[in-house]
Amino acid sequence: MSLNNSTKTKENTYEVEVSVDAETFAKACNKAYKKQVKNINVPGFRKGKAPKHMIEKMYGESVFFEDAMQDCYPEALDAAAKEAELNVIAVESLEAMDASEKDGFTFKATVITYPEIDINDYKGITVKKKSTRVTKKLIDEEIEKVRDRNSRMVTVEDGAVENGDMVVIDFEGMKDGVPFEGGKAENYNLAIGSGNFIPGFEEQIVGHKTGEEFTITVKFPEDYQAEELKGADAEFKINLHEIKRKELPELDDEFVKDVSEKETLDEYKEEVKETVKKRLEAEQKKDIEDQVITKLCDAVEGEIPEQMYDNAVNEMIQEFDMRLRSQGMDFNTYMKYMGATPDTIKEMYRPDAEKRVKLRLALEKIAEKEAIEVTEADLDAEYTRLADQYNMKVEDVKKAINDEALSADLKTQKAMDLAVNSVKAESKKAAEDKKED
């Protein structure tokens, strides 16, 4: 196999002409014959037993050429791309030219190559840093969440419904005095203030007591799903069976001992302060990374082939499909439930796919410009980390991920770290100018 010529036809696109030698092509033709012969009838021979030359005599010398060429294309094109120093990401077209077992064959291929991009201003990116200051309000809010998780529901024996209560009701809805479909239920648990029912329904239950029967009036929204109820006035007969209210534990030392290893409320507040501090710092770090990613993607200069975005979309869909399968569902079933199509799913993933491609290209270019290297120690440390993360043996991780792929990922991670670690916080004046704008 040999490269005849390589011509750039447009940005990221080349036309290559490749020759496949006679010996290689003849072997491919024999392989195609062995694959197809069992389905070929030739008079005078049992099915599947006709010699190759007899089949060629009957159907023509080129009878096996198409299959043989398909078999030769990948290896021949890969060898030609390496010779031409082309990083091919997609094959746009293939066109076979002269072909014979005696002389081999020649073909032309239009290939899409990895883009040449550039990026500048990746150091010292200006970001807006979220505050990590722990206030008394944040500490109190965190403690209230813990109290809420440790709360219990108690029945209100004497008292009226308040916002936030859980009520058990029977209800029946009527339009113009006639009950409508789906408007009736018994012993229904409704959280007041949840907004699960149409506007005005929950609010009119507030103030009523256990055992009361009463009627409320509502107006269905204009965009309500049931056509006959859109914008309609309706009445609901309500029978209030039970009121349940959340009871929070007392905020004292006993509560602290129940929910932590601390002994006193003051000690617990200090622990909560540290917890909140770590959370705010993690949120700040993630927010800075998100800002850097957006700015790196915007800074990419160069034409990126559509095929790269398409490939990224397909990869993301495959990843999603694998997650679905791990939960006992497949992608087709998911689309059916969601009323989606392959095209709508691809459209949904497109923005994230574009960001993924641009970020990878940006980080690869930064790694190249900064001459970032990955050492054996880096690889060993990452293999060990992955093994610990997935509870696997290091040897098994190495079988699943080769050094080259892991090294490429580590280079981009180092490039990302470089960009993040060099960020500059937005000045107060710049922030104030933005507010005025």
Secondary structure, 3 states (H helix, E strand, C coil): CEEEEEEEEECCEEEEEEEECHHHHHHHHHHHHHHHHHHCCCCCCCCCCCCHHHHHHHHCHHHHHHHHHHHHHHHHHHHHHHHCCCCEEEEEEEEEEEEECCCEEEEEEEEEECCCCECCCCCCCEECCCCCCCCHHHHHHHHHHHHHHCCEEEECCCCECCCCCEEEEEEEEEECCEEEEEEEEEEEEEECCCCCCCCCCCCCCCCCECCCEEEEEEECCCCCCCHHHCCCEEEEEEEEEEEEEEECCCCCHHHHHHHCCCCCHHHHHHHHHHHHHHHHHHHHHHHHHHHHHHHHHHHCECCCCHHHHHHHHHHHHHHHHHHHHHCCCCHHHHHHHHCCCHHHHHHHHHHHHHHHHHHHHHHHHHHHHCCCCCCHHHHHHHHHHHHHHCCCCHHHHHHHCCHHHHHHHHHHHHHHHHHHHCCEECCHHHHHHHHHC
